[in-house]
Amino acid sequence: MAVVKASTSDIDLLARLIRAEAEGEGKQGMLMVGNVGINRIRANCSDFKRIRTVPQMIYQPHAFEATTKGYFYQRARTAESA
């Protein structure tokens, strides 16, 4: 059951964020980044008002350092090249 409406491109974008923010932290660290992102979309608190989509959450100013680094913008790796 999805808790946030997301297209395939939204899911790909979220996966890039998770990898860029927490690849070195292992599966649990990457899961935590994903949870934080989804919580920001679902919350309606002062810091996250009008954040309702995956791209809005990811590109919110000063939200994630990874969006300012080149690693976030690299193409996705396939299972064979991982």
PyMOL Python script that loads the backbone (N, CA, C, O; Angstrom):
from pymol import cmd

cmd.read_pdbstr("""\
ATOM      1  N   MET A   1       0.843  -1.183   0.000  1.00  0.00           N
ATOM      2  CA  MET A   1       0.000   0.000   0.000  1.00  0.00           C
ATOM      3  C   MET A   1       0.887   1.245   0.000  1.00  0.00           C
ATOM      4  O   MET A   1       1.686   1.440   0.916  1.00  0.00           O
ATOM      5  N   ALA A   2       0.751   2.060  -0.996  1.00  0.00           N
ATOM      6  CA  ALA A   2       1.548   3.284  -1.088  1.00  0.00           C
ATOM      7  C   ALA A   2       0.982   4.354  -0.163  1.00  0.00           C
ATOM      8  O   ALA A   2      -0.234   4.519  -0.060  1.00  0.00           O
ATOM      9  N   VAL A   3       1.867   5.073   0.504  1.00  0.00           N
ATOM     10  CA  VAL A   3       1.433   6.158   1.382  1.00  0.00           C
ATOM     11  C   VAL A   3       1.635   7.517   0.720  1.00  0.00           C
ATOM     12  O   VAL A   3       1.144   8.535   1.210  1.00  0.00           O
ATOM     13  N   VAL A   4       2.364   7.525  -0.403  1.00  0.00           N
ATOM     14  CA  VAL A   4       2.600   8.739  -1.173  1.00  0.00           C
ATOM     15  C   VAL A   4       2.419   8.379  -2.646  1.00  0.00           C
ATOM     16  O   VAL A   4       2.977   7.392  -3.126  1.00  0.00           O
ATOM     17  N   LYS A   5       1.640   9.182  -3.351  1.00  0.00           N
ATOM     18  CA  LYS A   5       1.458   8.945  -4.782  1.00  0.00           C
ATOM     19  C   LYS A   5       2.768   9.261  -5.495  1.00  0.00           C
ATOM     20  O   LYS A   5       3.314  10.354  -5.347  1.00  0.00           O
ATOM     21  N   ALA A   6       3.270   8.297  -6.273  1.00  0.00           N
ATOM     22  CA  ALA A   6       4.563   8.490  -6.934  1.00  0.00           C
ATOM     23  C   ALA A   6       4.580   7.774  -8.280  1.00  0.00           C
ATOM     24  O   ALA A   6       4.081   6.657  -8.417  1.00  0.00           O
ATOM     25  N   SER A   7       5.160   8.436  -9.256  1.00  0.00           N
ATOM     26  CA  SER A   7       5.339   7.834 -10.577  1.00  0.00           C
ATOM     27  C   SER A   7       6.651   7.046 -10.596  1.00  0.00           C
ATOM     28  O   SER A   7       7.417   7.079  -9.633  1.00  0.00           O
ATOM     29  N   THR A   8       6.895   6.354 -11.675  1.00  0.00           N
ATOM     30  CA  THR A   8       8.153   5.613 -11.822  1.00  0.00           C
ATOM     31  C   THR A   8       9.340   6.566 -11.756  1.00  0.00           C
ATOM     32  O   THR A   8      10.354   6.241 -11.140  1.00  0.00           O
ATOM     33  N   SER A   9       9.232   7.726 -12.376  1.00  0.00           N
ATOM     34  CA  SER A   9      10.342   8.685 -12.330  1.00  0.00           C
ATOM     35  C   SER A   9      10.545   9.240 -10.923  1.00  0.00           C
ATOM     36  O   SER A   9      11.675   9.532 -10.532  1.00  0.00           O
ATOM     37  N   ASP A  10       9.450   9.390 -10.148  1.00  0.00           N
ATOM     38  CA  ASP A  10       9.580   9.814  -8.746  1.00  0.00           C
ATOM     39  C   ASP A  10      10.336   8.769  -7.931  1.00  0.00           C
ATOM     40  O   ASP A  10      11.179   9.108  -7.101  1.00  0.00           O
ATOM     41  N   ILE A  11      10.032   7.516  -8.169  1.00  0.00           N
ATOM     42  CA  ILE A  11      10.697   6.427  -7.444  1.00  0.00           C
ATOM     43  C   ILE A  11      12.178   6.383  -7.815  1.00  0.00           C
ATOM     44  O   ILE A  11      13.028   6.188  -6.946  1.00  0.00           O
ATOM     45  N   ASP A  12      12.489   6.561  -9.085  1.00  0.00           N
ATOM     46  CA  ASP A  12      13.886   6.599  -9.519  1.00  0.00           C
ATOM     47  C   ASP A  12      14.633   7.765  -8.871  1.00  0.00           C
ATOM     48  O   ASP A  12      15.783   7.621  -8.457  1.00  0.00           O
ATOM     49  N   LEU A  13      13.974   8.911  -8.787  1.00  0.00           N
ATOM     50  CA  LEU A  13      14.576  10.089  -8.168  1.00  0.00           C
ATOM     51  C   LEU A  13      14.833   9.842  -6.677  1.00  0.00           C
ATOM     52  O   LEU A  13      15.893  10.194  -6.160  1.00  0.00           O
ATOM     53  N   LEU A  14      13.868   9.243  -5.998  1.00  0.00           N
ATOM     54  CA  LEU A  14      14.032   8.918  -4.576  1.00  0.00           C
ATOM     55  C   LEU A  14      15.166   7.919  -4.382  1.00  0.00           C
ATOM     56  O   LEU A  14      15.939   8.040  -3.431  1.00  0.00           O
ATOM     57  N   ALA A  15      15.274   6.950  -5.259  1.00  0.00           N
ATOM     58  CA  ALA A  15      16.359   5.966  -5.163  1.00  0.00           C
ATOM     59  C   ALA A  15      17.719   6.640  -5.329  1.00  0.00           C
ATOM     60  O   ALA A  15      18.671   6.295  -4.628  1.00  0.00           O
ATOM     61  N   ARG A  16      17.817   7.601  -6.256  1.00  0.00           N
ATOM     62  CA  ARG A  16      19.075   8.340  -6.434  1.00  0.00           C
ATOM     63  C   ARG A  16      19.432   9.119  -5.181  1.00  0.00           C
ATOM     64  O   ARG A  16      20.595   9.169  -4.782  1.00  0.00           O
ATOM     65  N   LEU A  17      18.423   9.733  -4.558  1.00  0.00           N
ATOM     66  CA  LEU A  17      18.656  10.478  -3.318  1.00  0.00           C
ATOM     67  C   LEU A  17      19.151   9.543  -2.219  1.00  0.00           C
ATOM     68  O   LEU A  17      20.124   9.844  -1.528  1.00  0.00           O
ATOM     69  N   ILE A  18      18.478   8.417  -2.064  1.00  0.00           N
ATOM     70  CA  ILE A  18      18.845   7.462  -1.019  1.00  0.00           C
ATOM     71  C   ILE A  18      20.287   6.998  -1.226  1.00  0.00           C
ATOM     72  O   ILE A  18      21.068   6.958  -0.276  1.00  0.00           O
ATOM     73  N   ARG A  19      20.637   6.653  -2.443  1.00  0.00           N
ATOM     74  CA  ARG A  19      22.004   6.203  -2.728  1.00  0.00           C
ATOM     75  C   ARG A  19      23.002   7.307  -2.432  1.00  0.00           C
ATOM     76  O   ARG A  19      24.019   7.062  -1.782  1.00  0.00           O
ATOM     77  N   ALA A  20      22.731   8.513  -2.896  1.00  0.00           N
ATOM     78  CA  ALA A  20      23.675   9.619  -2.727  1.00  0.00           C
ATOM     79  C   ALA A  20      23.830  10.031  -1.265  1.00  0.00           C
ATOM     80  O   ALA A  20      24.925  10.401  -0.840  1.00  0.00           O
ATOM     81  N   GLU A  21      22.763   9.971  -0.506  1.00  0.00           N
ATOM     82  CA  GLU A  21      22.812  10.394   0.896  1.00  0.00           C
ATOM     83  C   GLU A  21      23.382   9.319   1.818  1.00  0.00           C
ATOM     84  O   GLU A  21      24.046   9.648   2.801  1.00  0.00           O
ATOM     85  N   ALA A  22      23.138   8.040   1.522  1.00  0.00           N
ATOM     86  CA  ALA A  22      23.434   7.037   2.550  1.00  0.00           C
ATOM     87  C   ALA A  22      23.999   5.718   2.053  1.00  0.00           C
ATOM     88  O   ALA A  22      23.933   4.726   2.779  1.00  0.00           O
ATOM     89  N   GLU A  23      24.543   5.662   0.869  1.00  0.00           N
ATOM     90  CA  GLU A  23      25.058   4.388   0.372  1.00  0.00           C
ATOM     91  C   GLU A  23      26.087   3.794   1.332  1.00  0.00           C
ATOM     92  O   GLU A  23      26.100   2.580   1.539  1.00  0.00           O
ATOM     93  N   GLY A  24      26.933   4.609   1.912  1.00  0.00           N
ATOM     94  CA  GLY A  24      27.954   4.127   2.822  1.00  0.00           C
ATOM     95  C   GLY A  24      27.430   3.709   4.183  1.00  0.00           C
ATOM     96  O   GLY A  24      28.176   3.158   4.993  1.00  0.00           O
ATOM     97  N   GLU A  25      26.160   3.963   4.442  1.00  0.00           N
ATOM     98  CA  GLU A  25      25.555   3.643   5.739  1.00  0.00           C
ATOM     99  C   GLU A  25      24.870   2.289   5.743  1.00  0.00           C
ATOM    100  O   GLU A  25      24.338   1.873   6.773  1.00  0.00           O
ATOM    101  N   GLY A  26      24.869   1.601   4.627  1.00  0.00           N
ATOM    102  CA  GLY A  26      24.234   0.291   4.549  1.00  0.00           C
ATOM    103  C   GLY A  26      22.735   0.386   4.368  1.00  0.00           C
ATOM    104  O   GLY A  26      22.176   1.471   4.206  1.00  0.00           O
ATOM    105  N   LYS A  27      22.092  -0.774   4.400  1.00  0.00           N
ATOM    106  CA  LYS A  27      20.651  -0.841   4.141  1.00  0.00           C
ATOM    107  C   LYS A  27      19.840  -0.048   5.162  1.00  0.00           C
ATOM    108  O   LYS A  27      18.876   0.624   4.796  1.00  0.00           O
ATOM    109  N   GLN A  28      20.219  -0.118   6.437  1.00  0.00           N
ATOM    110  CA  GLN A  28      19.454   0.597   7.453  1.00  0.00           C
ATOM    111  C   GLN A  28      19.557   2.111   7.258  1.00  0.00           C
ATOM    112  O   GLN A  28      18.557   2.819   7.381  1.00  0.00           O
ATOM    113  N   GLY A  29      20.750   2.607   6.955  1.00  0.00           N
ATOM    114  CA  GLY A  29      20.916   4.036   6.717  1.00  0.00           C
ATOM    115  C   GLY A  29      20.128   4.509   5.515  1.00  0.00           C
ATOM    116  O   GLY A  29      19.522   5.580   5.542  1.00  0.00           O
ATOM    117  N   MET A  30      20.137   3.701   4.450  1.00  0.00           N
ATOM    118  CA  MET A  30      19.373   4.074   3.260  1.00  0.00           C
ATOM    119  C   MET A  30      17.874   4.044   3.544  1.00  0.00           C
ATOM    120  O   MET A  30      17.136   4.900   3.055  1.00  0.00           O
ATOM    121  N   LEU A  31      17.421   3.077   4.321  1.00  0.00           N
ATOM    122  CA  LEU A  31      16.011   3.018   4.708  1.00  0.00           C
ATOM    123  C   LEU A  31      15.620   4.257   5.513  1.00  0.00           C
ATOM    124  O   LEU A  31      14.531   4.801   5.335  1.00  0.00           O
ATOM    125  N   MET A  32      16.502   4.691   6.385  1.00  0.00           N
ATOM    126  CA  MET A  32      16.213   5.888   7.192  1.00  0.00           C
ATOM    127  C   MET A  32      16.066   7.131   6.322  1.00  0.00           C
ATOM    128  O   MET A  32      15.183   7.954   6.564  1.00  0.00           O
ATOM    129  N   VAL A  33      16.919   7.275   5.318  1.00  0.00           N
ATOM    130  CA  VAL A  33      16.809   8.427   4.410  1.00  0.00           C
ATOM    131  C   VAL A  33      15.471   8.386   3.678  1.00  0.00           C
ATOM    132  O   VAL A  33      14.797   9.408   3.554  1.00  0.00           O
ATOM    133  N   GLY A  34      15.091   7.217   3.199  1.00  0.00           N
ATOM    134  CA  GLY A  34      13.795   7.083   2.535  1.00  0.00           C
ATOM    135  C   GLY A  34      12.638   7.425   3.453  1.00  0.00           C
ATOM    136  O   GLY A  34      11.690   8.096   3.045  1.00  0.00           O
ATOM    137  N   ASN A  35      12.717   6.961   4.696  1.00  0.00           N
ATOM    138  CA  ASN A  35      11.660   7.266   5.671  1.00  0.00           C
ATOM    139  C   ASN A  35      11.564   8.756   5.950  1.00  0.00           C
ATOM    140  O   ASN A  35      10.466   9.306   6.020  1.00  0.00           O
ATOM    141  N   VAL A  36      12.708   9.412   6.110  1.00  0.00           N
ATOM    142  CA  VAL A  36      12.707  10.857   6.344  1.00  0.00           C
ATOM    143  C   VAL A  36      12.035  11.571   5.177  1.00  0.00           C
ATOM    144  O   VAL A  36      11.217  12.468   5.381  1.00  0.00           O
ATOM    145  N   GLY A  37      12.378  11.175   3.960  1.00  0.00           N
ATOM    146  CA  GLY A  37      11.786  11.812   2.792  1.00  0.00           C
ATOM    147  C   GLY A  37      10.276  11.654   2.741  1.00  0.00           C
ATOM    148  O   GLY A  37       9.556  12.629   2.522  1.00  0.00           O
ATOM    149  N   ILE A  38       9.792  10.438   2.939  1.00  0.00           N
ATOM    150  CA  ILE A  38       8.349  10.194   2.904  1.00  0.00           C
ATOM    151  C   ILE A  38       7.646  10.941   4.040  1.00  0.00           C
ATOM    152  O   ILE A  38       6.552  11.472   3.848  1.00  0.00           O
ATOM    153  N   ASN A  39       8.264  10.982   5.211  1.00  0.00           N
ATOM    154  CA  ASN A  39       7.669  11.720   6.326  1.00  0.00           C
ATOM    155  C   ASN A  39       7.567  13.205   6.018  1.00  0.00           C
ATOM    156  O   ASN A  39       6.607  13.858   6.428  1.00  0.00           O
ATOM    157  N   ARG A  40       8.530  13.735   5.311  1.00  0.00           N
ATOM    158  CA  ARG A  40       8.471  15.161   4.941  1.00  0.00           C
ATOM    159  C   ARG A  40       7.314  15.443   3.997  1.00  0.00           C
ATOM    160  O   ARG A  40       6.704  16.510   4.064  1.00  0.00           O
ATOM    161  N   ILE A  41       7.009  14.502   3.124  1.00  0.00           N
ATOM    162  CA  ILE A  41       5.883  14.676   2.209  1.00  0.00           C
ATOM    163  C   ILE A  41       4.564  14.586   2.973  1.00  0.00           C
ATOM    164  O   ILE A  41       3.638  15.355   2.717  1.00  0.00           O
ATOM    165  N   ARG A  42       4.484  13.650   3.905  1.00  0.00           N
ATOM    166  CA  ARG A  42       3.237  13.421   4.633  1.00  0.00           C
ATOM    167  C   ARG A  42       2.983  14.438   5.730  1.00  0.00           C
ATOM    168  O   ARG A  42       1.829  14.678   6.085  1.00  0.00           O
ATOM    169  N   ALA A  43       4.025  15.041   6.275  1.00  0.00           N
ATOM    170  CA  ALA A  43       3.878  15.985   7.392  1.00  0.00           C
ATOM    171  C   ALA A  43       3.300  17.303   6.896  1.00  0.00           C
ATOM    172  O   ALA A  43       3.398  17.645   5.717  1.00  0.00           O
ATOM    173  N   ASN A  44       2.712  18.015   7.804  1.00  0.00           N
ATOM    174  CA  ASN A  44       2.213  19.349   7.478  1.00  0.00           C
ATOM    175  C   ASN A  44       2.657  20.306   8.578  1.00  0.00           C
ATOM    176  O   ASN A  44       1.850  21.054   9.130  1.00  0.00           O
ATOM    177  N   CYS A  45       3.944  20.272   8.888  1.00  0.00           N
ATOM    178  CA  CYS A  45       4.476  21.137   9.935  1.00  0.00           C
ATOM    179  C   CYS A  45       5.124  22.360   9.300  1.00  0.00           C
ATOM    180  O   CYS A  45       5.183  22.466   8.075  1.00  0.00           O
ATOM    181  N   SER A  46       5.601  23.263  10.107  1.00  0.00           N
ATOM    182  CA  SER A  46       6.104  24.544   9.609  1.00  0.00           C
ATOM    183  C   SER A  46       7.261  24.398   8.618  1.00  0.00           C
ATOM    184  O   SER A  46       7.362  25.188   7.679  1.00  0.00           O
ATOM    185  N   ASP A  47       8.121  23.417   8.805  1.00  0.00           N
ATOM    186  CA  ASP A  47       9.263  23.254   7.905  1.00  0.00           C
ATOM    187  C   ASP A  47       8.901  22.616   6.570  1.00  0.00           C
ATOM    188  O   ASP A  47       9.635  22.778   5.596  1.00  0.00           O
ATOM    189  N   PHE A  48       7.805  21.907   6.505  1.00  0.00           N
ATOM    190  CA  PHE A  48       7.481  21.133   5.307  1.00  0.00           C
ATOM    191  C   PHE A  48       6.104  21.450   4.731  1.00  0.00           C
ATOM    192  O   PHE A  48       5.482  20.591   4.107  1.00  0.00           O
ATOM    193  N   LYS A  49       5.633  22.657   4.932  1.00  0.00           N
ATOM    194  CA  LYS A  49       4.356  23.051   4.332  1.00  0.00           C
ATOM    195  C   LYS A  49       4.505  23.073   2.814  1.00  0.00           C
ATOM    196  O   LYS A  49       5.554  23.446   2.289  1.00  0.00           O
ATOM    197  N   ARG A  50       3.467  22.678   2.132  1.00  0.00           N
ATOM    198  CA  ARG A  50       3.411  22.667   0.671  1.00  0.00           C
ATOM    199  C   ARG A  50       4.412  21.699   0.037  1.00  0.00           C
ATOM    200  O   ARG A  50       4.723  21.828  -1.147  1.00  0.00           O
ATOM    201  N   ILE A  51       4.915  20.740   0.800  1.00  0.00           N
ATOM    202  CA  ILE A  51       5.759  19.679   0.253  1.00  0.00           C
ATOM    203  C   ILE A  51       4.849  18.464   0.083  1.00  0.00           C
ATOM    204  O   ILE A  51       4.510  17.803   1.064  1.00  0.00           O
ATOM    205  N   ARG A  52       4.452  18.165  -1.157  1.00  0.00           N
ATOM    206  CA  ARG A  52       3.489  17.094  -1.381  1.00  0.00           C
ATOM    207  C   ARG A  52       3.933  16.072  -2.417  1.00  0.00           C
ATOM    208  O   ARG A  52       3.252  15.068  -2.625  1.00  0.00           O
ATOM    209  N   THR A  53       5.057  16.313  -3.067  1.00  0.00           N
ATOM    210  CA  THR A  53       5.537  15.369  -4.078  1.00  0.00           C
ATOM    211  C   THR A  53       6.997  15.011  -3.798  1.00  0.00           C
ATOM    212  O   THR A  53       7.686  15.700  -3.046  1.00  0.00           O
ATOM    213  N   VAL A  54       7.445  13.940  -4.408  1.00  0.00           N
ATOM    214  CA  VAL A  54       8.833  13.511  -4.242  1.00  0.00           C
ATOM    215  C   VAL A  54       9.800  14.589  -4.749  1.00  0.00           C
ATOM    216  O   VAL A  54      10.737  14.927  -4.027  1.00  0.00           O
ATOM    217  N   PRO A  55       9.621  15.142  -5.950  1.00  0.00           N
ATOM    218  CA  PRO A  55      10.553  16.185  -6.396  1.00  0.00           C
ATOM    219  C   PRO A  55      10.552  17.422  -5.483  1.00  0.00           C
ATOM    220  O   PRO A  55      11.613  17.992  -5.228  1.00  0.00           O
ATOM    221  N   GLN A  56       9.397  17.837  -4.996  1.00  0.00           N
ATOM    222  CA  GLN A  56       9.353  18.974  -4.074  1.00  0.00           C
ATOM    223  C   GLN A  56      10.153  18.680  -2.811  1.00  0.00           C
ATOM    224  O   GLN A  56      10.871  19.546  -2.311  1.00  0.00           O
ATOM    225  N   MET A  57      10.029  17.461  -2.297  1.00  0.00           N
ATOM    226  CA  MET A  57      10.743  17.072  -1.086  1.00  0.00           C
ATOM    227  C   MET A  57      12.246  17.049  -1.335  1.00  0.00           C
ATOM    228  O   MET A  57      13.012  17.563  -0.520  1.00  0.00           O
ATOM    229  N   ILE A  58      12.676  16.466  -2.441  1.00  0.00           N
ATOM    230  CA  ILE A  58      14.106  16.309  -2.715  1.00  0.00           C
ATOM    231  C   ILE A  58      14.772  17.650  -2.990  1.00  0.00           C
ATOM    232  O   ILE A  58      15.880  17.901  -2.515  1.00  0.00           O
ATOM    233  N   TYR A  59      14.115  18.505  -3.744  1.00  0.00           N
ATOM    234  CA  TYR A  59      14.730  19.770  -4.138  1.00  0.00           C
ATOM    235  C   TYR A  59      14.364  20.932  -3.220  1.00  0.00           C
ATOM    236  O   TYR A  59      14.633  22.086  -3.553  1.00  0.00           O
ATOM    237  N   GLN A  60      13.758  20.649  -2.078  1.00  0.00           N
ATOM    238  CA  GLN A  60      13.484  21.709  -1.115  1.00  0.00           C
ATOM    239  C   GLN A  60      14.820  22.343  -0.720  1.00  0.00           C
ATOM    240  O   GLN A  60      15.768  21.624  -0.402  1.00  0.00           O
ATOM    241  N   PRO A  61      14.913  23.666  -0.733  1.00  0.00           N
ATOM    242  CA  PRO A  61      16.192  24.307  -0.419  1.00  0.00           C
ATOM    243  C   PRO A  61      16.765  23.853   0.929  1.00  0.00           C
ATOM    244  O   PRO A  61      16.058  23.829   1.936  1.00  0.00           O
ATOM    245  N   HIS A  62      18.029  23.501   0.933  1.00  0.00           N
ATOM    246  CA  HIS A  62      18.778  23.112   2.131  1.00  0.00           C
ATOM    247  C   HIS A  62      18.274  21.829   2.783  1.00  0.00           C
ATOM    248  O   HIS A  62      18.575  21.577   3.949  1.00  0.00           O
ATOM    249  N   ALA A  63      17.512  21.014   2.054  1.00  0.00           N
ATOM    250  CA  ALA A  63      16.951  19.798   2.637  1.00  0.00           C
ATOM    251  C   ALA A  63      17.949  18.639   2.614  1.00  0.00           C
ATOM    252  O   ALA A  63      18.126  17.959   3.625  1.00  0.00           O
ATOM    253  N   PHE A  64      18.590  18.411   1.494  1.00  0.00           N
ATOM    254  CA  PHE A  64      19.524  17.297   1.352  1.00  0.00           C
ATOM    255  C   PHE A  64      20.800  17.787   0.683  1.00  0.00           C
ATOM    256  O   PHE A  64      20.756  18.390  -0.389  1.00  0.00           O
ATOM    257  N   GLU A  65      21.920  17.528   1.313  1.00  0.00           N
ATOM    258  CA  GLU A  65      23.208  17.947   0.769  1.00  0.00           C
ATOM    259  C   GLU A  65      23.514  17.266  -0.556  1.00  0.00           C
ATOM    260  O   GLU A  65      24.181  17.846  -1.414  1.00  0.00           O
ATOM    261  N   ALA A  66      23.035  16.051  -0.728  1.00  0.00           N
ATOM    262  CA  ALA A  66      23.345  15.283  -1.937  1.00  0.00           C
ATOM    263  C   ALA A  66      22.920  16.000  -3.218  1.00  0.00           C
ATOM    264  O   ALA A  66      23.553  15.820  -4.258  1.00  0.00           O
ATOM    265  N   THR A  67      21.869  16.803  -3.160  1.00  0.00           N
ATOM    266  CA  THR A  67      21.405  17.479  -4.374  1.00  0.00           C
ATOM    267  C   THR A  67      22.364  18.566  -4.832  1.00  0.00           C
ATOM    268  O   THR A  67      22.209  19.104  -5.928  1.00  0.00           O
ATOM    269  N   THR A  68      23.350  18.895  -4.009  1.00  0.00           N
ATOM    270  CA  THR A  68      24.354  19.890  -4.400  1.00  0.00           C
ATOM    271  C   THR A  68      25.637  19.238  -4.876  1.00  0.00           C
ATOM    272  O   THR A  68      26.584  19.933  -5.243  1.00  0.00           O
ATOM    273  N   LYS A  69      25.684  17.919  -4.875  1.00  0.00           N
ATOM    274  CA  LYS A  69      26.894  17.171  -5.255  1.00  0.00           C
ATOM    275  C   LYS A  69      26.669  16.412  -6.558  1.00  0.00           C
ATOM    276  O   LYS A  69      25.541  16.053  -6.895  1.00  0.00           O
ATOM    277  N   GLY A  70      27.738  16.176  -7.274  1.00  0.00           N
ATOM    278  CA  GLY A  70      27.666  15.483  -8.553  1.00  0.00           C
ATOM    279  C   GLY A  70      27.198  14.045  -8.454  1.00  0.00           C
ATOM    280  O   GLY A  70      26.595  13.527  -9.393  1.00  0.00           O
ATOM    281  N   TYR A  71      27.466  13.387  -7.326  1.00  0.00           N
ATOM    282  CA  TYR A  71      27.113  11.975  -7.179  1.00  0.00           C
ATOM    283  C   TYR A  71      25.606  11.751  -7.356  1.00  0.00           C
ATOM    284  O   TYR A  71      25.192  10.726  -7.898  1.00  0.00           O
ATOM    285  N   PHE A  72      24.805  12.684  -6.911  1.00  0.00           N
ATOM    286  CA  PHE A  72      23.354  12.578  -7.034  1.00  0.00           C
ATOM    287  C   PHE A  72      22.923  12.565  -8.501  1.00  0.00           C
ATOM    288  O   PHE A  72      21.921  11.938  -8.846  1.00  0.00           O
ATOM    289  N   TYR A  73      23.668  13.249  -9.359  1.00  0.00           N
ATOM    290  CA  TYR A  73      23.270  13.408 -10.750  1.00  0.00           C
ATOM    291  C   TYR A  73      23.859  12.361 -11.691  1.00  0.00           C
ATOM    292  O   TYR A  73      23.628  12.423 -12.898  1.00  0.00           O
ATOM    293  N   GLN A  74      24.617  11.401 -11.158  1.00  0.00           N
ATOM    294  CA  GLN A  74      25.137  10.318 -11.993  1.00  0.00           C
ATOM    295  C   GLN A  74      24.002   9.411 -12.420  1.00  0.00           C
ATOM    296  O   GLN A  74      22.991   9.290 -11.729  1.00  0.00           O
ATOM    297  N   ARG A  75      24.180   8.775 -13.564  1.00  0.00           N
ATOM    298  CA  ARG A  75      23.142   7.865 -14.021  1.00  0.00           C
ATOM    299  C   ARG A  75      23.055   6.660 -13.079  1.00  0.00           C
ATOM    300  O   ARG A  75      24.030   6.318 -12.409  1.00  0.00           O
ATOM    301  N   ALA A  76      21.903   6.032 -13.034  1.00  0.00           N
ATOM    302  CA  ALA A  76      21.692   4.881 -12.177  1.00  0.00           C
ATOM    303  C   ALA A  76      22.552   3.717 -12.628  1.00  0.00           C
ATOM    304  O   ALA A  76      22.807   3.545 -13.820  1.00  0.00           O
ATOM    305  N   ARG A  77      22.989   2.936 -11.688  1.00  0.00           N
ATOM    306  CA  ARG A  77      23.765   1.734 -12.005  1.00  0.00           C
ATOM    307  C   ARG A  77      22.819   0.565 -12.186  1.00  0.00           C
ATOM    308  O   ARG A  77      21.757   0.513 -11.565  1.00  0.00           O
ATOM    309  N   THR A  78      23.198  -0.359 -13.026  1.00  0.00           N
ATOM    310  CA  THR A  78      22.411  -1.570 -13.194  1.00  0.00           C
ATOM    311  C   THR A  78      22.938  -2.625 -12.228  1.00  0.00           C
ATOM    312  O   THR A  78      24.012  -2.463 -11.650  1.00  0.00           O
ATOM    313  N   ALA A  79      22.195  -3.682 -12.059  1.00  0.00           N
ATOM    314  CA  ALA A  79      22.608  -4.764 -11.148  1.00  0.00           C
ATOM    315  C   ALA A  79      23.937  -5.354 -11.587  1.00  0.00           C
ATOM    316  O   ALA A  79      24.743  -5.759 -10.750  1.00  0.00           O
ATOM    317  N   GLU A  80      24.174  -5.405 -12.891  1.00  0.00           N
ATOM    318  CA  GLU A  80      25.418  -5.988 -13.401  1.00  0.00           C
ATOM    319  C   GLU A  80      26.623  -5.127 -13.089  1.00  0.00           C
ATOM    320  O   GLU A  80      27.719  -5.653 -12.893  1.00  0.00           O
ATOM    321  N   SER A  81      26.448  -3.799 -13.037  1.00  0.00           N
ATOM    322  CA  SER A  81      27.590  -2.913 -12.806  1.00  0.00           C
ATOM    323  C   SER A  81      27.723  -2.496 -11.359  1.00  0.00           C
ATOM    324  O   SER A  81      28.630  -1.735 -11.022  1.00  0.00           O
ATOM    325  N   ALA A  82      26.851  -2.967 -10.499  1.00  0.00           N
ATOM    326  CA  ALA A  82      26.896  -2.586  -9.079  1.00  0.00           C
ATOM    327  C   ALA A  82      28.004  -3.290  -8.357  1.00  0.00           C
ATOM    328  O   ALA A  82      28.186  -3.087  -7.157  1.00  0.00           O
TER     329      ALA A  82
END
""", "prot")
cmd.dss("prot")
cmd.show_as("cartoon", "prot")
cmd.util.cbc("prot")
cmd.orient("prot")
